[in-house]
Amino acid sequence: MINRYTFGNPIETEAVPSKPSLTSFSKNKTRLQINPETCDLEYPLAKDSIVYGLGENVRGINKRGFKYVSYCTDIPNHSEDQESLYGAHNFIIIFNPSAPETSLGIFIDTPGKVIFDIGFESLDQLTISVPSGSFDLYIISISENISLNSGVADSIVREFRQHIGRSYIAPKWAFGYGQSRWGYKCSEDIRSVRDEYQKLGLPLDMIYLDIDYMERYKDFTIDRRSYPDFETLVEEMRADGIRLIPIIDGGVKKESGYDVYEEGVKNGYFCKDEDGNDFELGVWPGACHYPDMLNDEARAWFGQKYKFLTDKGIEGFWNDMNEPAIFYSAKHLKEVFESLDEYRGDNLDLNKFFEFKGLVEGINNNPEDYRSFYHNYRGQKVLHDDVHNLFGYYMTRGAYEGLRKIDPSKRFLLFSRASYIGMHRYGGIWTGDNASIWSHLKLNLRMLPSLNMCGFLYIGADMGGFGSNTTEDLMLRWTALSIFTPLMRNHSALGTRDQEFYRFASTPLFKNLLSARYRLVPYLYSEYMKSVRDNTMMFRPLGFVYENDSIALEIEDQLLIGDEIMIAPVMEQNASGRVVYFPEEMSEIRFEDENVIAVKKYPAGFHYVELPLGAVNLFVRMNRKLPIGEAVASIDEVDSTKVIYYGLGSEVKPYELYDDDGVSFKEFG
Ligand code: GLC
């Protein structure tokens, strides 16, 4: 059962298209209460309560023990003390194992900052604060109509997802493997990536174009000096089964004569400062303006611009820098330069030094800058800070709507860096800039179910790590996780170690992992599409299914994918295997040397499972069966009618293998 309560005067986010009617909060029968002094929402957590959710965030699947701040933030160097990442996903489930009927889902719908203190100030207390005081609160509690064959948390998610609307549907080809890197300077670099993959017989369905393809980082331009033959390149790659996927940035370069800039200025489509001037800030191209993605007309205008590239044969995009990132604002930069002089010749003692350092380091993503520009949202002048979390969402929505107009019959690939719940209807996400460190591999796994809860199904991380230098073993282990995520993209930052698979000596191992990916696509695509159709999760924590198993409830490094399988990737360096917890008897399937090997059965309990570098395994649940396809060279060759089922048990459940043409919306309207 879902109830809606309103506090203050919330700004509409369009996150919930089918809103239940309003109820008075005093009628709420849960333990969630309002603190009359602070106006915070408070919930006393039981010792064994688990808090799931918050989408893209640091720390565990169980979010207890930290304070998270919902505020889309460009933060490449993050560790577990980071309170905000690229997305803002205000949905949690409090699951109470000892009294499951008291479990509930909570969604705080407001476009500004929200603070979730989940046992930070006080271990057993959940406190939700909304600084603006205005928000819609949705409480999903367990109702009689909970279906018997699904768990409590599953039912809450389904009910929530029914209200926030159907998730974005990616084309099937977007389940192929993609190579990306910031720094492919010219057409020849792209050809060389293709050639190297081809030479080694490694499948490759996509090559991503980072900002290098643009003319001085201007959206909807091509740098003709380095990509003179862009159109031919697109065609040539397509003939080789590869799609090029360009990046689009949120900021528009301020440059007279540049059509996007000129049109934006002329029509008043950019965000404004206090005095009504176009707000000026710096990102990759230097001085820029941000299109007012919240303004319907401006958004539709920007969305139509994608045609510049679709006309050249492009079928997919990634939207970036849309938290929005601000390297500096023109105004603040000027102030910093003026103040810097005051320090010249000074003795920079403790206080002075940190003041000086703070001045310089504080120029990017400065909170003051987010409080100094405005949107025209639904006909009102609205301070950016109050609607901050909508920017990436609306940019991607604009792109989606633009692409639907450009070709209504076709699915485009579209994913974004920043997001808010609601954006799940328009695109997928990648989890932003991570680093080539083992803890970020673990984080990748833990974010998957939390994102699914919020409706984000087409998801993935920069495998191998974006920042810092990867290592061959990390790349192999990360690939062994990424073969299960819908978005499987190897991406890295300018200046870091090259990490295309052909850069490493262990080509056969990468080949084995890729072959497993393509063999699993019939299952992964089927599970993805059924999750879209049924509002279910593709990736689930063990506790969602084995909710009476106190050990399963605490497992943070294994996941269920669909109803059939469990994964337990090796995520420690120098480990030749790992301890896996089996909540029930399961059978291990291993992909090794491009062969599928049914290894052995494991009875319920803890077992050490060996897994050499370059191999990947999964575990088929009791009385389930997993379809495995043929090892093919590209997504176009995946044939879901040619699968072999691997199953275990005497009463194996039939498997519904969903398939379609992968490009149209035929079955989904
Ligand atoms: C941002 C993106 C990253 C991209 C870079 C250059 O950091 O998150 O993926 O490579 O910008 O465009």
Boltz pocket constraint, residues with backbone or C-beta under 6 A from the ligand:
constraints:
  - pocket:
      binder: B
      contacts: [[A, 181], [A, 182], [A, 210], [A, 211], [A, 247], [A, 320], [A, 321], [A, 417], [A, 432], [A, 433], [A, 491], [A, 492], [A, 493]]
      max_distance: 6.0
